[in-house]
């Protein structure tokens, strides 16, 4: 890669990073391209050069991260579509495999904290321009989790309890991202370390195991507790 290409990639990344922060804090409609470029420290014309317009920039951010996440989870999501052909042990292992990969992805450098805030904010807006696009993509993951848990508990995947339990699990996984300041401040850190992310994953999975046992899922000798 030559210096010109490196410079272009850096400028594009600066715009994306600035846009994620501003969209998360102010929302899509209230954020201007001028503000994004000022925050990024780049020329205003670069948004049209790289993304055509603000809409293209927003779409690029959402699609790139969400699509990467779904690629990361693809194999387990496909197995979830055939969950009824699996044994009880295989179902439980698949459930934790999918959750484990999701946690690893979510707490990787590929997913900034502000992106998580942005996505949650977009889902609460009644007129979110890209909320529907995001929901359709991310629902593939949620549906896979519901299918597996429903099969384990011999229920339908649209059962209210299954829907609530999966939402509670996702909420716990997101919690360290959403409450990072409350966690990092007493630690006197600006960000989670690689070791922190490993500990976070272990804590979350341990809590999920306890919740599943309360639901009657048999984890002994399937998933170490």
MARPA-798048 format. One line per field, with one value per residue (C-alpha): residue in one letter; x, y, z; residue number from 0. Coordinates in Angstrom, 3 decimals. Each point is the difference from the previous one (the first is absolute). Layout:
# MARPA-798048
residuo: c(A/...)
px: c(X/...)
py: c(Y/...)
pz: c(Z/...)
num: c(NUM/...)
END
This chain:
# MARPA-798048
residuo: c(X/X/X/X/X/X/X/X/X/X/X/X/X/X/X/X/X/X/X/X/X/X/X/X/X/X/X/X/X/X/X/X/X/X/X/X/X/X/X/X/X/X/X/X/X/X/X/X/X/X/X/X/X/X/X/X/X/X/X/X/X/X/X/X/X/X/X/X/X/X/X/X/X/X/X/X/X/X/X/X/X/X/X/X/X/X/X/X/X/X/X/X/X/X/X/X/X/X/X/X/X/X/X/X/X/X/X/X/X/X/X/X/X/X/X/X/X/X/X/X/X/X/X/X/X/X/X/X/X/X/X/X/X/X/X/X/X/X/X/X/X/X/X/X/X/X/X/X/X/X/X/X/X/X/X/X/X/X/X/X/X/X/X/X/X/X/X/X/X/X/X/X/X/X/X/X/X/X/X/X/X/X/X/X/X/X/X/X/X/X/X/X/X/X/X/X/X/X/X/X/X/X/X/X/X/X/X/X/X/X/X/X/X/X/X/X/X/X/X/X/X/X/X/X/X)
px: c(0.000/1.499/-0.018/-2.944/-2.157/1.034/-0.949/-3.381/-0.704/0.960/-2.298/-2.869/0.528/0.100/-3.349/-1.569/1.282/-1.211/-3.383/-0.527/0.617/-2.239/-2.807/0.014/-0.080/-2.318/-1.817/0.067/-2.338/1.672/3.536/1.335/2.760/1.792/0.075/1.294/2.856/0.886/0.110/2.082/2.325/-0.502/-1.309/-3.800/0.270/1.386/-3.419/-1.354/3.249/-0.083/-3.706/-1.987/-1.973/-0.906/-2.476/2.679/2.393/-2.564/-0.919/3.671/0.599/-2.946/0.421/3.738/-0.100/-3.241/0.972/3.387/-1.703/-2.398/2.896/1.733/-3.122/-1.077/0.837/-1.840/-2.994/-0.271/0.150/-2.833/-2.250/0.480/-0.168/-2.729/2.338/2.548/0.292/-0.687/3.719/0.654/-2.754/1.436/3.525/-1.254/-1.800/3.165/2.140/-2.195/-0.065/3.744/0.767/-2.415/1.676/3.447/-1.141/-1.799/3.008/2.506/1.609/-2.345/-2.965/0.430/-2.110/-1.707/-1.169/-1.922/-1.572/-0.856/-1.723/-2.051/-1.020/-1.095/-2.244/-1.840/-0.782/-3.362/1.389/3.456/1.086/2.075/-1.536/-1.925/3.113/1.906/-2.883/-0.342/3.685/0.477/-3.266/1.633/2.258/-2.805/-2.176/2.806/0.361/-3.766/-0.174/2.741/-1.286/-3.573/1.130/1.983/-3.038/-2.479/-1.892/-0.861/2.485/-2.739/-0.835/-0.030/2.371/2.520/-0.141/0.419/2.855/1.963/-0.533/1.265/3.082/0.781/-0.482/2.558/2.485/-0.367/0.186/3.773/-0.020/-2.830/1.288/3.672/0.542/-1.513/2.312/3.140/-0.062/0.632/2.604/1.694/0.106/-1.067/-0.845/-0.281/3.187/0.178/0.172/-3.073/-1.972/0.896/-1.201/-3.176/-0.769/0.465/-2.210/-2.795/0.031/-0.008/-3.088/-1.708/0.738/-1.665/-3.030/-0.332/0.253/-2.837/-2.012/0.657/2.760/2.347/3.563/1.891/2.780/-1.160/1.229/2.345/-1.534)
py: c(0.000/3.375/3.163/1.481/-3.055/0.005/3.663/-0.627/-2.930/2.111/2.846/-2.410/-1.599/3.408/0.887/-3.299/0.286/3.588/-0.871/-2.908/2.290/2.819/-2.263/-1.753/3.285/2.079/-2.434/-0.245/2.893/2.493/-0.677/1.971/-0.981/3.214/-1.055/-3.443/1.387/2.596/-2.728/-2.205/2.835/-0.568/1.970/0.058/-1.223/-3.356/-1.263/0.274/-1.472/-3.101/-0.441/2.253/1.577/-0.297/-2.784/-1.997/0.508/-1.192/-3.007/-0.885/0.061/-2.216/-2.484/-0.433/-0.811/-1.985/-1.999/-0.772/-1.184/-2.251/-1.470/-0.699/-1.833/-1.533/-3.667/-0.167/1.926/-2.524/-2.896/1.651/-0.450/-3.758/-0.020/-2.635/-2.581/0.512/-1.864/1.751/0.364/1.347/2.598/1.250/0.132/1.867/2.533/0.786/-0.063/2.645/2.133/-0.339/1.107/2.912/1.195/-0.346/2.017/2.663/0.616/0.050/3.155/-0.271/1.189/3.428/0.663/2.890/-2.345/-2.074/3.175/1.135/-3.282/-0.024/3.604/-0.704/-2.831/2.370/2.589/-0.214/1.558/-1.513/0.118/-3.141/-1.633/-2.445/-0.995/-0.595/-1.883/-2.377/-0.844/-0.338/-1.900/-2.922/-0.390/0.470/-2.509/-2.575/0.339/-0.294/-3.095/-1.757/0.873/-0.864/-3.374/-0.691/0.842/-1.648/3.215/2.103/2.696/2.648/-0.989/3.149/-1.476/-0.912/3.504/1.604/-2.290/0.632/3.757/-0.218/-1.932/2.503/2.830/-1.503/-0.493/3.655/1.311/0.384/1.944/2.299/0.581/0.182/3.310/-1.317/-3.003/1.677/3.009/-1.952/-2.031/3.267/-1.195/1.611/-3.268/-3.736/-1.986/-3.336/-1.688/1.972/-1.224/-3.605/0.500/1.718/-2.918/-2.503/2.018/0.390/-3.674/-1.044/2.150/-1.413/-3.552/0.747/1.470/-3.042/-2.390/1.924/-0.635/-3.704/-0.373/-2.839/1.236/-2.569/-1.620/1.944/3.487/0.270/2.107)
pz: c(0.000/-1.047/2.120/-1.898/0.691/3.666/0.298/-1.617/2.315/3.004/-1.060/-0.601/3.409/1.702/-1.578/1.061/3.576/0.312/-1.491/2.413/2.985/-1.279/-1.210/3.394/1.936/-2.201/-2.273/-3.784/-0.797/2.356/-1.209/-2.963/-2.398/0.912/3.665/-0.919/-2.073/2.637/2.651/-2.311/-1.008/-3.736/-2.970/-0.435/-3.602/1.150/1.111/-3.531/-1.330/2.202/0.822/-2.391/2.869/3.688/-0.752/-1.788/2.905/2.521/-2.091/-0.450/3.763/0.847/-2.816/0.427/3.719/0.007/-3.085/1.513/3.173/-1.889/-1.982/3.299/1.255/-3.318/0.653/3.326/-1.366/-2.845/2.494/1.953/-3.046/0.372/3.791/0.217/-1.503/2.786/3.282/3.301/0.687/-3.491/0.436/3.280/-1.419/-3.076/2.180/1.952/-3.120/-1.642/3.140/0.506/-3.553/0.313/3.210/-1.560/-3.033/2.041/2.229/-2.844/-1.372/-2.979/2.080/1.646/3.112/-1.765/-2.744/2.560/1.401/-3.523/-0.849/3.198/-0.526/-3.566/1.189/2.363/-2.676/-1.732/-3.185/-0.183/-3.633/0.246/3.062/-2.171/-1.931/3.219/1.612/-2.937/0.081/3.745/0.422/-1.799/3.037/2.536/-1.830/0.042/3.770/0.504/-2.204/1.937/3.467/-0.969/-1.298/3.180/2.171/-2.408/-0.610/-3.042/-0.969/0.201/3.576/2.152/2.565/-2.709/-1.463/3.433/1.012/-3.194/0.382/3.587/-1.125/-2.762/2.487/2.355/-2.830/-1.003/3.571/0.225/-3.261/1.073/3.540/-0.847/1.797/3.232/-0.207/-1.304/2.343/3.223/-1.887/-1.039/-3.605/-3.260/-1.718/0.581/-0.494/-1.809/3.413/1.136/-3.016/0.827/3.581/-1.193/-2.300/2.846/2.356/-2.545/-0.987/3.680/0.597/-3.077/1.178/3.338/-1.761/-2.262/2.941/1.661/-3.168/0.320/-2.576/0.951/-0.373/2.068/-2.089/-3.073/0.877/3.004/2.782)
num: c(0/1/2/3/4/5/6/7/8/9/10/11/12/13/14/15/16/17/18/19/20/21/22/23/24/25/26/27/28/29/30/31/32/33/34/35/36/37/38/39/40/41/42/43/44/45/46/47/48/49/50/51/52/53/54/55/56/57/58/59/60/61/62/63/64/65/66/67/68/69/70/71/72/73/74/75/76/77/78/79/80/81/82/83/84/85/86/87/88/89/90/91/92/93/94/95/96/97/98/99/100/101/102/103/104/105/106/107/108/109/110/111/112/113/114/115/116/117/118/119/120/121/122/123/124/125/126/127/128/129/130/131/132/133/134/135/136/137/138/139/140/141/142/143/144/145/146/147/148/149/150/151/152/153/154/155/156/157/158/159/160/161/162/163/164/165/166/167/168/169/170/171/172/173/174/175/176/177/178/179/180/181/182/183/184/185/186/187/188/189/190/191/192/193/194/195/196/197/198/199/200/201/202/203/204/205/206/207/208/209/210/211/212/213/214/215/216/217/218/219/220/221/222/223/224)
END
